[in-house]
């Protein structure tokens, strides 16, 4: 059997982040915010710097996804 995620299901939480000097809002579920924060610590980067690096990779993709999708995809790929 499968189980719900630890802490249960939660909808997106909107946060503001500065990327390249511009304020942007990103909506992600808390589990993704927590994973991003852990990755930022692991990499020794501020959260905004990690998001900016993922954003830079996203922009040059053949078909750039929205930023929230890029963050989720990057986190999933980095955990496998």
C-alpha positions as CSV (number, residue, x, y, z in Angstrom):
1,X,0.0,0.0,0.0
2,X,1.1,3.6,-0.5
3,X,0.9,6.3,2.2
4,X,0.4,10.0,2.1
5,X,3.5,12.2,2.2
6,X,4.9,13.0,5.7
7,X,3.0,16.0,6.9
8,X,0.1,15.3,4.6
9,X,-0.8,17.0,1.3
10,X,-0.4,20.7,1.0
11,X,-1.2,23.2,-1.7
12,X,1.3,25.7,-3.1
13,X,2.8,28.5,-1.1
14,X,3.8,31.7,-2.9
15,X,7.1,33.2,-2.0
16,X,9.0,36.2,-3.5
17,X,12.6,35.7,-4.6
18,X,15.0,38.2,-6.3
19,X,16.6,36.8,-9.5
20,X,19.1,39.0,-11.3
21,X,17.9,42.1,-9.5
22,X,14.2,41.4,-10.2
23,X,11.6,40.4,-7.7
24,X,9.5,37.4,-8.8
25,X,6.8,35.3,-7.1
26,X,7.0,31.5,-7.2
27,X,4.3,29.1,-6.0
28,X,5.5,25.7,-4.9
29,X,4.3,23.1,-2.4
30,X,6.0,23.2,1.0
31,X,7.8,20.0,0.3
32,X,9.5,21.6,-2.7
33,X,10.5,24.7,-0.8
34,X,12.0,22.5,1.9
35,X,13.9,20.5,-0.7
36,X,15.2,23.6,-2.4
37,X,16.4,25.0,0.9
38,X,18.2,21.7,1.7
39,X,19.9,21.8,-1.8
40,X,20.9,25.4,-1.3
41,X,22.6,24.5,2.0
42,X,24.2,21.5,0.5
43,X,25.6,23.6,-2.3
44,X,26.6,26.4,0.0
45,X,24.4,28.9,-1.9
46,X,21.7,31.3,-0.8
47,X,18.2,30.1,-1.9
48,X,17.9,33.0,-4.3
49,X,21.2,32.1,-6.0
50,X,20.2,28.5,-6.4
51,X,16.9,29.5,-7.9
52,X,18.7,32.0,-10.2
53,X,21.0,29.2,-11.4
54,X,18.1,26.9,-12.2
55,X,16.4,29.8,-13.9
56,X,19.4,30.4,-16.1
57,X,19.4,26.7,-17.2
58,X,15.6,26.9,-17.8
59,X,15.9,29.9,-20.1
60,X,18.3,28.2,-22.5
61,X,16.2,25.0,-22.8
62,X,14.7,24.2,-26.2
63,X,11.2,24.7,-24.8
64,X,11.6,26.6,-21.5
65,X,9.1,25.6,-18.9
66,X,7.7,28.0,-16.3
67,X,10.0,28.6,-13.4
68,X,8.0,26.5,-10.9
69,X,8.1,23.5,-13.2
70,X,11.8,23.9,-13.8
71,X,12.4,24.0,-10.1
72,X,10.4,20.8,-9.5
73,X,12.0,19.0,-12.4
74,X,15.5,20.0,-11.3
75,X,14.8,18.8,-7.7
76,X,13.4,15.5,-9.0
77,X,16.4,15.0,-11.3
78,X,18.9,15.9,-8.6
79,X,17.4,13.3,-6.2
80,X,17.6,10.4,-8.5
